[in-house]
Amino acid sequence: MTNMKVLISKKTGNYYYYNGVGEYHCKEGFLTEEQLHSGENLVKNSKDREFLIFESNKHDQFQKIKRGPQIITEKDLGYIMARSGIDKTSSIVEAGGGSGGATTFFGRICDKVHTYEIREDHCKIIQSNIDKFGLDNVTLTHGDLAENIESMDKNSLDLLFLDMPEPNMVLEKNIDAVKSGRYVICYLPNVSQMIEVTKLIAEKQNLYVEEITEVQTRHWRVWERVSRPEFRSEQDFTAFLMFLRKL
């Protein structure tokens, strides 16, 4: 994935991703291998359209990870990172790996990441993406976190991240593995999940509901005399982020 290049059409603004081998063909024409490896940032393709060429960064590579279940968007992951305070010293456990979007994102930031996923087919996708990013600090377990959380060392986790239909299956357990003052974050696509988690927290009183947030973005297009918001699917609602602080 490190050899990938990003191609941007100046005419349409479309993004294309080149794997580093041979010519590149798309609906707007083609670029030769010589052009793609010339080191130039601006070239013209077979239809005389201008293309910008860049070496891919981590954001670009994130767009091309292998997908099965829908991944958590960068707008949510960025807020989770900033709000939770995780960094290169942090240890994280995640339940519900899905396609590995959050897994690989956390793996590029934190010291240790351990992901639990109950579906074998999802595990194969997650492992593929872990390998693509070359993350040797990420452990993937095909299993149920609810059956393993109580056996983890006390005060060993800086973040417990739950992206699962029933987070209460984990929250009702002893979660002393999470350090006092650190976070359990639930990624909740619907209101009923949020209500059920809140009810459980009120009963157990081992966590404090510090914040419930949804993150929105708005992109803009600017011309010489006209500016307006763009309409993109990622601007739509994705999920509630529920920040629970461990007592």
Secondary structure as UniProt FT lines:
FT   TURN            2..3
FT   STRAND          5..9
FT   TURN            10..12
FT   STRAND          15..18
FT   STRAND          24..26
FT   TURN            27..28
FT   STRAND          29..31
FT   HELIX           33..36
FT   STRAND          42..44
FT   TURN            46..47
FT   STRAND          50..55
FT   HELIX           58..63
FT   HELIX           74..84
FT   TURN            88..89
FT   STRAND          91..95
FT   TURN            98..99
FT   HELIX           101..107
FT   TURN            108..109
FT   STRAND          112..117
FT   HELIX           120..133
FT   TURN            136..137
FT   STRAND          138..142
FT   HELIX           145..147
FT   HELIX           149..151
FT   TURN            154..155
FT   STRAND          157..162
FT   HELIX           168..171
FT   TURN            176..177
FT   STRAND          178..188
FT   HELIX           191..204
FT   STRAND          207..213
FT   STRAND          220..222
FT   STRAND          227..229
FT   HELIX           233..235
FT   STRAND          240..246
//
